[in-house]
Amino acid sequence: MKLNAQIPDALYQQLETLANKQSLSIDQLVTIALSAQISAWMTKDYIEEKAKKGSWEKFQKVLDKVSDRPPEEYDKL
């Protein structure tokens, strides 16, 4: 499938520079970038939908079960 899009010259120059730096064609870089952005948007939508079904009360009940003691040594950051 072919897609034609108008983009600002400055953005095209950045795209061309990055494509050369990564040894990719501009088409490949645009495909990768578009895929990543669509994935991010879809993930955001998915999380928002899951959040709508959530309950702060249920979440708090789960947190109430967590011990107040400090974490084990191997579990510390």
C-alpha atoms as an extended CHARMM CRD file, in Angstrom:
* protein
*
        77  EXT
         1         1  MET       CA              0.0000000000        0.0000000000        0.0000000000  PROA      1               0.0000000000
         2         2  LYS       CA              1.2180000000        3.4680000000       -0.7690000000  PROA      2               0.0000000000
         3         3  LEU       CA              0.7000000000        6.5590000000        1.3920000000  PROA      3               0.0000000000
         4         4  ASN       CA              1.4780000000       10.1160000000        0.3700000000  PROA      4               0.0000000000
         5         5  ALA       CA              1.8270000000       12.6960000000        3.1090000000  PROA      5               0.0000000000
         6         6  GLN       CA              2.8630000000       16.3270000000        3.2680000000  PROA      6               0.0000000000
         7         7  ILE       CA              5.3740000000       17.0110000000        6.0270000000  PROA      7               0.0000000000
         8         8  PRO       CA              7.3730000000       20.1380000000        6.8630000000  PROA      8               0.0000000000
         9         9  ASP       CA             10.8150000000       20.4260000000        5.2790000000  PROA      9               0.0000000000
        10        10  ALA       CA             12.5160000000       20.5330000000        8.6850000000  PROA      10              0.0000000000
        11        11  LEU       CA             10.8780000000       17.2520000000        9.7140000000  PROA      11              0.0000000000
        12        12  TYR       CA             11.8550000000       15.6400000000        6.4140000000  PROA      12              0.0000000000
        13        13  GLN       CA             15.4600000000       16.6980000000        6.9310000000  PROA      13              0.0000000000
        14        14  GLN       CA             15.4440000000       15.1300000000       10.4050000000  PROA      14              0.0000000000
        15        15  LEU       CA             13.8940000000       11.9850000000        8.9390000000  PROA      15              0.0000000000
        16        16  GLU       CA             16.5060000000       11.7990000000        6.1980000000  PROA      16              0.0000000000
        17        17  THR       CA             19.3800000000       12.3510000000        8.6440000000  PROA      17              0.0000000000
        18        18  LEU       CA             18.1230000000        9.6890000000       11.0430000000  PROA      18              0.0000000000
        19        19  ALA       CA             17.4510000000        7.1990000000        8.2530000000  PROA      19              0.0000000000
        20        20  ASN       CA             21.0110000000        7.6090000000        7.0050000000  PROA      20              0.0000000000
        21        21  LYS       CA             22.4090000000        7.3190000000       10.5210000000  PROA      21              0.0000000000
        22        22  GLN       CA             20.4550000000        4.0930000000       11.1130000000  PROA      22              0.0000000000
        23        23  SER       CA             21.2350000000        2.7000000000        7.6300000000  PROA      23              0.0000000000
        24        24  LEU       CA             17.5390000000        2.5340000000        6.8000000000  PROA      24              0.0000000000
        25        25  SER       CA             15.4990000000        3.8070000000        3.9190000000  PROA      25              0.0000000000
        26        26  ILE       CA             13.1530000000        6.6710000000        4.6490000000  PROA      26              0.0000000000
        27        27  ASP       CA             10.2290000000        4.2980000000        3.9570000000  PROA      27              0.0000000000
        28        28  GLN       CA             11.5480000000        1.8270000000        6.5440000000  PROA      28              0.0000000000
        29        29  LEU       CA             12.0530000000        4.5320000000        9.1570000000  PROA      29              0.0000000000
        30        30  VAL       CA              8.5910000000        6.0050000000        8.5820000000  PROA      30              0.0000000000
        31        31  THR       CA              7.0540000000        2.5290000000        8.8820000000  PROA      31              0.0000000000
        32        32  ILE       CA              8.9040000000        1.8550000000       12.1470000000  PROA      32              0.0000000000
        33        33  ALA       CA              8.0120000000        5.2590000000       13.6120000000  PROA      33              0.0000000000
        34        34  LEU       CA              4.3560000000        5.0280000000       12.5870000000  PROA      34              0.0000000000
        35        35  SER       CA              4.0780000000        1.4980000000       13.9460000000  PROA      35              0.0000000000
        36        36  ALA       CA              5.5680000000        2.5420000000       17.2850000000  PROA      36              0.0000000000
        37        37  GLN       CA              3.2450000000        5.5290000000       17.6190000000  PROA      37              0.0000000000
        38        38  ILE       CA              0.1220000000        3.5590000000       16.7160000000  PROA      38              0.0000000000
        39        39  SER       CA              1.1190000000        0.8870000000       19.2360000000  PROA      39              0.0000000000
        40        40  ALA       CA              1.5490000000        3.5590000000       21.9320000000  PROA      40              0.0000000000
        41        41  TRP       CA             -1.8690000000        5.0620000000       21.1830000000  PROA      41              0.0000000000
        42        42  MET       CA             -3.5420000000        1.6470000000       21.2090000000  PROA      42              0.0000000000
        43        43  THR       CA             -1.8430000000        0.7240000000       24.4830000000  PROA      43              0.0000000000
        44        44  LYS       CA             -2.9940000000        4.0000000000       26.0450000000  PROA      44              0.0000000000
        45        45  ASP       CA             -6.5700000000        3.3310000000       24.8950000000  PROA      45              0.0000000000
        46        46  TYR       CA             -6.4090000000       -0.2310000000       26.2500000000  PROA      46              0.0000000000
        47        47  ILE       CA             -5.1790000000        0.9410000000       29.6460000000  PROA      47              0.0000000000
        48        48  GLU       CA             -7.8480000000        3.6490000000       29.8090000000  PROA      48              0.0000000000
        49        49  GLU       CA            -10.5590000000        1.0700000000       29.0600000000  PROA      49              0.0000000000
        50        50  LYS       CA             -9.2130000000       -1.2790000000       31.7450000000  PROA      50              0.0000000000
        51        51  ALA       CA             -9.0510000000        1.6220000000       34.2200000000  PROA      51              0.0000000000
        52        52  LYS       CA            -12.7340000000        2.4020000000       33.6390000000  PROA      52              0.0000000000
        53        53  LYS       CA            -13.5750000000       -1.1300000000       34.7700000000  PROA      53              0.0000000000
        54        54  GLY       CA            -11.3660000000       -0.8710000000       37.8500000000  PROA      54              0.0000000000
        55        55  SER       CA            -12.3610000000       -0.0330000000       41.3880000000  PROA      55              0.0000000000
        56        56  TRP       CA            -10.3440000000        2.0220000000       43.8630000000  PROA      56              0.0000000000
        57        57  GLU       CA            -12.0780000000        0.1660000000       46.6860000000  PROA      57              0.0000000000
        58        58  LYS       CA            -10.9330000000       -3.2330000000       45.3670000000  PROA      58              0.0000000000
        59        59  PHE       CA             -7.4520000000       -1.8440000000       44.7760000000  PROA      59              0.0000000000
        60        60  GLN       CA             -7.2970000000       -0.5430000000       48.3320000000  PROA      60              0.0000000000
        61        61  LYS       CA             -8.4280000000       -3.9220000000       49.7010000000  PROA      61              0.0000000000
        62        62  VAL       CA             -5.5130000000       -5.5710000000       47.9040000000  PROA      62              0.0000000000
        63        63  LEU       CA             -3.0820000000       -2.9510000000       49.2020000000  PROA      63              0.0000000000
        64        64  ASP       CA             -4.3830000000       -3.4570000000       52.7370000000  PROA      64              0.0000000000
        65        65  LYS       CA             -3.1240000000       -7.0380000000       52.5620000000  PROA      65              0.0000000000
        66        66  VAL       CA              0.4480000000       -5.8820000000       51.9730000000  PROA      66              0.0000000000
        67        67  SER       CA              2.7020000000       -6.1390000000       55.0030000000  PROA      67              0.0000000000
        68        68  ASP       CA              4.1430000000       -2.9890000000       56.5960000000  PROA      68              0.0000000000
        69        69  ARG       CA              7.5270000000       -4.6370000000       57.1700000000  PROA      69              0.0000000000
        70        70  PRO       CA             10.5090000000       -3.5180000000       55.0880000000  PROA      70              0.0000000000
        71        71  PRO       CA             11.3590000000       -5.5670000000       52.0000000000  PROA      71              0.0000000000
        72        72  GLU       CA             13.8750000000       -8.3810000000       52.0630000000  PROA      72              0.0000000000
        73        73  GLU       CA             17.4450000000       -7.3250000000       51.2180000000  PROA      73              0.0000000000
        74        74  TYR       CA             17.2700000000       -8.9870000000       47.7760000000  PROA      74              0.0000000000
        75        75  ASP       CA             14.0790000000       -7.0740000000       46.9780000000  PROA      75              0.0000000000
        76        76  LYS       CA             15.3880000000       -3.5770000000       47.6540000000  PROA      76              0.0000000000
        77        77  LEU       CA             16.1490000000       -1.1310000000       44.8990000000  PROA      77              0.0000000000
